[in-house]
Structure formats: structure tokens, C-alpha cells
């Protein structure tokens, strides 16, 4: 029999499977990557037990909980827990504080299914606190190298090939601009922070000399980078990735048009997926309309509509290059040029993809 654990570091570094027995509403607010929600009580049951606890005390609440989760319902939930435990013999279960709910699940598994399954002492709250400390420690003590560059230079591609890199946009499920929304929704803020902390923990444990991150604003879509980490990034060396205008147009076409269309079609089907993808591009253009100005917005919107019509009717995507070229040249490039000039003193290296990747790999190596 494996024992209960309070070794959060080992749990996260090992990627141990985790059974979260909190209510669905608690799980939806924030969870750990890969954790599976198999609750002891659903949201309504938990609400009723909570009211009973407030009005009549702990013992009455416990008795109500046992009445609510009994008979066939209890048997069905035990069967789900047992299935998880058998499929993941190296895993753990937890509730919010590692107390009564997880102990009840343990007892029922043992008594009804003959399975001894360990829990995480302190539960979600203690693990969450540990991860917040991980991020704070990384911001205070780790060296970072920040990868910057104009839109479409391929920063995400470089991040993907570096073992020491932390993919902030991947964790946030957003490409970090008005056009950066993906087909899949962003994780909850707490879920994003948890996943980020685990990634930082694993990179630090691997012993890299420095961690590589992409240059980001404080917000990635609707997700907020931890303030201390973002501030550390603003004070870290900046590596500038360069690419030709033509290469950048093709990369934007690949990622923000073809890739986005594929994501939506894969998720929603050909017709609904294309409509959702087209709406996403229109919404993104509208979001920056105030900064584009009326005349330029009208011109870009017309180019976008022509491209979407060509794509829908004939499967041709080449017309998208028209609005992409204008948007890069007249909107994004001037904005990034100003940012580059204001941070020129931080730039320690610049070059194309091969040169930048090699430089970052050498400087971040263990």
C-alpha cells in the first residue's frame, strides 16, 4: 500500500495522475493539468450540505451527505473511483483541504472496492499554495532570456524547439494579440497559473542555466501573467528574432488563417467550423478598429471579406495575403518598431531563426 503524501514537488515532477473529488464548480474555477474530476458530491449536494453545516453543525451535515450519496448513486461513484484507481495505480486523490471528502472517498474505496488509494495531504489548497511559491521563487531567483521580434517572425516556432523554453502562449491557449484567440477556450486564470508553475518547476528541476520565454504583455488574451514574473521578464535580456517581410506574411497566413480554420473545423465541423473561424477573424479586426481608423478599417475589412469568400467558395486562401500585408506594414510593424527602440538597450543578440535558436540553446544549456 502506498502512503498518503505531502511531497507536492514529487507529485508534480512525476506527473502523477490525480483524482479531484471536489465538486464540479470548484474544479471549473481552477485545477491542475491532467487532473480528472470525479466528485464525492455534485454542486447541488455540496450546496445543501454546506447550508446544513451552517445551520445545524458538522455532524448533521455529515449525516445529510451520507443520505444524499447513498444506494445506487454511491455505488456508481465508487465504481468511477475504482476505475480510475485501477487505471492509474501510481496516482493520488485529493479534495480541497485534504480532509473529510478525500478521507470518505478513501474509506469507501477500501470498504466497498477493496482498493487502498493514497490522498494528497493538505489537498488542493496546499498544492495551490506550493505552486504559487514556485512561481514567486522563479521570478526572484531564475535567469530568463526573453525572445522578441516583429509579428510573424516565428517566435513560437523557436520556443517549441528549445528544451529550456516555457511556452506562455501555449499554456494560455492564446497567441497574444487581437487575432490570437484559438478555437478552444482559454483555461481559467487559476488553471493557467497552476500549469505555468508546474512548467517552471520542471524546467528548473532539469537544471537549465536560464529559462527562455516569449516577449509578452502583462495579459495573454484574457489571462494575466503573474506580476512578479512579468516584471522579471521586463528586466531580462532580450533576444530579437528577424525574418523577411515575405516570410512573416506566410507565417501569419499559416498560423492565424490556415491553422485557425483547421482548429475550428476540427472542433465544430466543416460548415459551423468555417463560420466560427470567419466570425473570429471579423471580430479580431473589429477589436482594433479604433486604432486603425475608419478608412483603413473599411479597407482591411473589405480585403478580409474577399478572402473569406474565395476561401469558402473555392478553397483558395491566397487573397488573405492582401489584408495580412497591410496589417503588418501599417499597424503591427510601426507598433513593434517603437517597442524595439524603447528597449534597444536590453537587446543582447539578434538574428534569423537558426542563429537565434542556436544562441538561446547555448546560453540556456545545463
C-alpha positions as CSV (number, residue, x, y, z in Angstrom):
1,X,0.0,0.0,0.0
2,X,1.3,3.4,-0.9
3,X,1.1,6.1,1.8
4,X,-0.6,9.4,1.7
5,X,1.8,12.2,0.5
6,X,2.6,15.8,1.3
7,X,5.5,15.8,-1.2
8,X,4.0,18.2,-3.7
9,X,7.2,18.6,-5.6
10,X,7.5,14.9,-6.3
11,X,3.8,14.7,-7.3
12,X,4.1,17.5,-9.9
13,X,7.5,16.5,-11.2
14,X,6.4,12.9,-11.7
15,X,3.2,13.8,-13.4
16,X,1.3,11.5,-11.1
17,X,-2.3,11.0,-12.2
18,X,-4.7,12.9,-9.9
19,X,-8.3,12.3,-9.0
20,X,-10.0,15.5,-7.9
21,X,-13.0,14.7,-5.7
22,X,-14.1,18.4,-5.3
23,X,-17.5,19.5,-6.7
24,X,-17.6,20.4,-10.4
25,X,-17.9,24.1,-9.7
26,X,-14.8,24.1,-7.6
27,X,-12.9,22.1,-10.3
28,X,-14.1,24.6,-13.0
29,X,-12.6,27.5,-11.1
30,X,-9.1,26.1,-11.3
31,X,-7.5,22.7,-11.5
32,X,-4.2,21.0,-12.2
33,X,-3.2,19.9,-15.7
34,X,-4.5,16.3,-16.4
35,X,-6.5,16.0,-13.2
36,X,-9.8,14.2,-13.5
37,X,-12.8,15.5,-11.7
38,X,-14.7,12.5,-10.0
39,X,-16.6,14.3,-7.2
40,X,-17.9,12.9,-4.0
41,X,-20.8,15.3,-4.2
42,X,-22.2,17.3,-7.2
43,X,-22.7,21.1,-6.9
44,X,-26.3,20.9,-5.5
45,X,-25.4,18.2,-3.0
46,X,-22.4,20.2,-1.8
47,X,-24.6,23.3,-1.5
48,X,-27.2,21.5,0.6
49,X,-24.5,20.0,2.9
50,X,-23.0,23.5,3.3
51,X,-26.3,25.0,4.3
52,X,-26.9,22.2,6.8
53,X,-23.4,22.7,8.3
54,X,-24.0,26.4,8.8
55,X,-27.5,25.9,10.4
56,X,-27.1,22.6,12.3
57,X,-23.4,21.9,12.6
58,X,-20.9,19.3,11.4
59,X,-22.5,16.1,12.5
60,X,-25.8,16.9,10.9
61,X,-24.0,17.9,7.7
62,X,-22.1,14.6,7.6
63,X,-25.3,12.6,8.1
64,X,-27.1,14.6,5.3
65,X,-24.1,13.9,3.0
66,X,-24.4,10.2,3.6
67,X,-28.1,10.3,2.9
68,X,-27.7,12.3,-0.3
69,X,-24.9,10.0,-1.7
70,X,-26.2,6.5,-1.0
71,X,-27.6,3.4,-2.7
72,X,-27.1,3.2,-6.4
73,X,-25.7,6.7,-6.6
74,X,-23.0,5.8,-4.1
75,X,-22.3,2.6,-5.9
76,X,-21.9,4.4,-9.2
77,X,-19.5,6.9,-7.8
78,X,-17.4,4.2,-6.1
79,X,-17.3,2.4,-9.5
80,X,-15.9,5.5,-11.1
81,X,-13.3,6.0,-8.5
82,X,-12.3,2.3,-8.6
83,X,-12.0,2.5,-12.4
84,X,-9.6,5.5,-12.1
85,X,-7.6,3.8,-9.3
86,X,-7.1,0.6,-11.3
87,X,-6.2,2.5,-14.5
88,X,-3.8,4.7,-12.5
89,X,-2.2,2.7,-9.7
90,X,0.5,5.4,-9.3
91,X,-2.0,8.2,-8.8
92,X,-3.4,10.2,-5.9
93,X,-6.8,11.6,-4.9
94,X,-7.5,14.9,-3.2
95,X,-10.3,17.3,-2.1
96,X,-10.0,21.0,-1.2
97,X,-8.1,20.7,2.1
98,X,-7.2,17.0,2.0
99,X,-9.7,16.4,4.8
100,X,-13.1,14.8,5.1
101,X,-14.2,14.4,1.5
102,X,-11.0,12.7,0.4
103,X,-10.9,10.6,3.5
104,X,-14.5,9.4,2.8
105,X,-13.6,8.5,-0.7
106,X,-10.6,6.6,0.6
107,X,-12.7,4.7,3.1
108,X,-15.5,3.8,0.6
109,X,-12.9,2.7,-1.9
110,X,-11.3,0.5,0.7
111,X,-14.5,-0.9,2.2
112,X,-16.6,-1.3,-1.0
113,X,-13.9,-2.0,-3.7
114,X,-11.0,-3.3,-1.7
115,X,-8.7,-0.6,-3.0
116,X,-6.2,1.3,-0.9
117,X,-5.6,4.6,-2.7
118,X,-3.5,7.4,-1.3
119,X,-4.5,11.0,-0.9
120,X,-2.6,14.3,-1.0
121,X,-2.3,15.7,2.5
122,X,-3.5,19.3,2.5
123,X,-5.4,18.8,-0.7
124,X,-5.9,21.3,-3.5
125,X,-5.4,24.3,-1.2
126,X,-1.9,23.2,-0.1
127,X,-0.8,22.2,-3.6
128,X,-2.0,25.5,-5.0
129,X,-0.1,27.4,-2.3
130,X,3.0,25.4,-3.2
131,X,2.7,26.3,-6.9
132,X,2.3,30.0,-6.1
133,X,5.5,29.8,-4.2
134,X,7.2,28.1,-7.1
135,X,6.3,31.0,-9.4
136,X,7.4,33.6,-6.9
137,X,10.7,31.8,-6.4
138,X,11.3,31.5,-10.2
139,X,10.6,35.2,-10.6
140,X,13.0,36.1,-7.8
141,X,15.9,33.7,-8.5
142,X,15.9,32.3,-12.0
143,X,17.6,33.8,-15.0
144,X,15.4,34.5,-18.0
145,X,16.1,35.1,-21.7
146,X,13.2,36.9,-23.5
147,X,12.6,36.3,-27.2
148,X,11.1,39.2,-29.1
149,X,10.5,40.1,-32.7
150,X,8.0,41.5,-35.1
151,X,4.7,39.7,-35.7
152,X,5.2,36.6,-37.8
153,X,8.9,36.1,-37.3
154,X,8.3,32.7,-35.8
155,X,8.9,33.3,-32.1
156,X,6.6,30.4,-31.2
157,X,8.4,28.1,-33.5
158,X,11.7,28.8,-31.8
159,X,10.1,28.4,-28.4
160,X,8.8,25.0,-29.4
161,X,12.3,23.7,-30.3
162,X,14.1,24.8,-27.1
163,X,14.1,22.4,-24.2
164,X,14.6,25.3,-21.7
165,X,11.7,27.3,-23.0
166,X,8.4,27.9,-21.3
167,X,5.6,28.3,-23.8
168,X,3.4,31.0,-22.2
169,X,1.1,31.4,-25.1
170,X,0.6,27.6,-25.3
171,X,-0.2,27.4,-21.7
172,X,-2.7,30.3,-22.1
173,X,-4.1,28.9,-25.3
174,X,-3.8,32.3,-27.0
175,X,-1.4,33.8,-29.4
176,X,-1.2,37.0,-27.6
177,X,-2.8,39.6,-29.9
178,X,-6.2,40.7,-31.1
179,X,-6.0,37.8,-33.6
180,X,-4.7,35.4,-31.1
181,X,-7.8,33.6,-29.9
182,X,-7.9,29.9,-30.6
183,X,-10.8,27.5,-31.3
184,X,-10.5,26.1,-27.8
185,X,-11.3,28.5,-24.9
186,X,-8.6,29.7,-22.6
187,X,-8.2,27.9,-19.3
188,X,-9.4,29.6,-16.1
189,X,-6.9,32.1,-14.7
190,X,-6.1,29.8,-11.8
191,X,-5.7,26.8,-14.1
192,X,-3.3,28.8,-16.3
193,X,-1.3,29.8,-13.2
194,X,-1.1,26.2,-12.0
195,X,0.1,24.9,-15.4
196,X,2.6,27.7,-15.6
197,X,4.0,27.0,-12.2
198,X,4.4,23.3,-13.0
199,X,6.2,24.1,-16.2
200,X,8.5,26.4,-14.3
201,X,9.1,23.7,-11.7
202,X,10.0,21.1,-14.3
203,X,12.3,23.4,-16.2
204,X,14.1,24.5,-13.0
205,X,14.4,20.9,-11.9
206,X,16.1,20.0,-15.2
207,X,18.9,22.4,-14.3
208,X,18.8,24.8,-17.2
209,X,21.1,27.8,-16.8
210,X,18.3,30.1,-18.0
211,X,14.7,29.8,-19.0
212,X,13.5,31.1,-22.3
213,X,10.2,32.9,-22.7
214,X,8.5,34.8,-25.4
215,X,8.2,38.6,-25.0
216,X,4.6,39.2,-23.8
217,X,2.5,41.9,-22.4
218,X,1.0,41.6,-19.0
219,X,-2.0,39.9,-20.5
220,X,-2.1,37.0,-22.9
221,X,-5.7,37.2,-24.2
222,X,-7.8,37.3,-21.1
223,X,-5.1,35.6,-18.9
224,X,-2.9,37.6,-16.6
225,X,0.8,36.8,-16.2
226,X,1.8,36.7,-12.5
227,X,3.0,40.2,-11.8
228,X,6.4,39.3,-10.3
229,X,7.2,37.0,-13.2
230,X,6.2,39.6,-15.8
231,X,8.3,42.3,-14.0
232,X,11.3,39.9,-14.1
233,X,10.8,39.4,-17.8
234,X,10.8,43.2,-18.4
235,X,14.3,43.4,-16.7
236,X,15.8,40.4,-18.5
237,X,18.0,40.3,-21.6
238,X,16.1,40.5,-24.9
239,X,16.9,38.4,-28.0
240,X,15.5,39.8,-31.2
241,X,14.3,37.4,-33.9
242,X,14.4,38.7,-37.5
243,X,12.7,37.4,-40.7
244,X,11.9,38.9,-44.1
245,X,8.6,40.5,-44.7
246,X,7.6,37.8,-47.1
247,X,8.4,35.0,-44.6
248,X,6.4,36.8,-42.0
249,X,3.3,37.1,-44.2
250,X,3.5,33.4,-45.0
251,X,3.8,32.5,-41.3
252,X,0.9,34.7,-40.3
253,X,-1.1,33.0,-43.1
254,X,-0.2,29.6,-41.8
255,X,-0.9,30.2,-38.1
256,X,-3.6,32.9,-38.0
257,X,-5.6,31.8,-41.1
258,X,-5.0,28.2,-42.2
259,X,-4.3,26.9,-38.7
260,X,-7.2,28.8,-37.2
261,X,-9.6,27.5,-39.8
262,X,-8.4,23.9,-39.2
263,X,-8.8,24.3,-35.5
264,X,-12.4,25.4,-35.8
265,X,-13.3,22.9,-38.5
266,X,-11.9,20.1,-36.4
267,X,-13.9,21.2,-33.4
268,X,-17.2,22.2,-34.9
269,X,-17.3,20.5,-38.3
270,X,-16.9,21.9,-41.8
271,X,-19.8,24.3,-42.1
272,X,-20.2,25.5,-38.5
273,X,-16.4,25.5,-38.1
274,X,-15.8,27.7,-41.1
275,X,-18.5,30.2,-39.9
276,X,-17.0,30.3,-36.4
277,X,-13.5,30.8,-37.9
278,X,-14.7,33.6,-40.2
279,X,-16.5,35.3,-37.3
280,X,-13.4,35.1,-35.2
281,X,-11.3,36.9,-37.9
282,X,-14.0,39.6,-38.3
283,X,-14.2,40.1,-34.5
284,X,-10.5,40.4,-34.3
285,X,-10.4,43.1,-37.0
286,X,-13.3,45.0,-35.3
287,X,-11.4,44.9,-32.0
288,X,-8.6,47.0,-33.4
289,X,-10.8,49.3,-35.5
290,X,-10.5,52.3,-33.2
291,X,-6.7,52.1,-33.6
292,X,-6.9,51.5,-37.4
293,X,-9.1,54.5,-38.1
294,X,-12.3,54.3,-40.1
295,X,-10.8,54.4,-43.6
296,X,-8.2,51.8,-43.0
297,X,-10.6,49.5,-41.1
298,X,-13.0,49.7,-44.0
299,X,-10.3,48.8,-46.5
300,X,-9.0,45.9,-44.4
301,X,-12.5,44.6,-43.8
302,X,-13.2,44.6,-47.5
303,X,-10.0,42.7,-48.2
304,X,-10.9,40.2,-45.5
305,X,-14.4,39.6,-46.8
306,X,-13.0,39.0,-50.3
307,X,-10.5,36.5,-48.9
308,X,-13.1,34.7,-46.9
309,X,-15.5,34.4,-49.9
310,X,-12.7,33.0,-52.0
311,X,-11.8,30.5,-49.3
312,X,-15.4,29.4,-48.7
313,X,-16.3,29.1,-52.4
314,X,-13.1,27.7,-53.9
315,X,-10.9,26.7,-51.1
316,X,-8.3,29.4,-52.2
317,X,-6.5,31.2,-49.4
318,X,-4.1,33.4,-51.3
319,X,-6.3,36.6,-51.0
320,X,-5.7,36.6,-47.3
321,X,-2.2,37.8,-48.0
322,X,-3.7,41.2,-49.0
323,X,-5.1,42.2,-45.6
324,X,-2.2,40.5,-43.8
325,X,0.4,42.6,-45.7
326,X,-1.4,45.8,-45.0
327,X,-2.0,44.9,-41.3
328,X,1.7,44.1,-40.8
329,X,3.1,47.0,-42.6
330,X,0.7,49.8,-41.4
331,X,-0.3,48.6,-38.0
332,X,1.9,46.0,-36.3
333,X,5.3,46.9,-37.6
334,X,5.2,50.6,-36.5
335,X,3.9,49.5,-33.1
336,X,6.7,46.9,-32.7
337,X,9.3,49.3,-34.1
338,X,8.5,51.7,-31.3
339,X,8.7,49.0,-28.7
340,X,12.0,47.8,-30.1
341,X,13.5,51.3,-30.0
342,X,12.4,51.8,-26.4
343,X,14.1,48.6,-25.3
344,X,17.1,48.7,-27.5
345,X,19.5,48.6,-24.5
346,X,18.2,45.2,-23.4
347,X,18.8,43.5,-26.8
348,X,21.9,41.2,-26.4
349,X,21.6,39.3,-29.7
350,X,19.6,39.5,-33.0
351,X,19.5,37.2,-36.0
352,X,17.4,34.8,-38.1
353,X,15.7,31.7,-36.7
354,X,18.7,29.4,-37.0
355,X,21.1,31.9,-35.4
356,X,18.7,32.8,-32.6
357,X,17.8,29.2,-31.8
358,X,21.5,28.2,-31.6
359,X,22.4,31.2,-29.4
360,X,19.5,30.6,-27.0
361,X,20.2,26.9,-26.8
362,X,23.8,27.6,-25.9
363,X,23.0,30.2,-23.3
364,X,20.3,28.3,-21.6
365,X,22.0,24.9,-21.6
366,X,22.5,22.9,-18.4
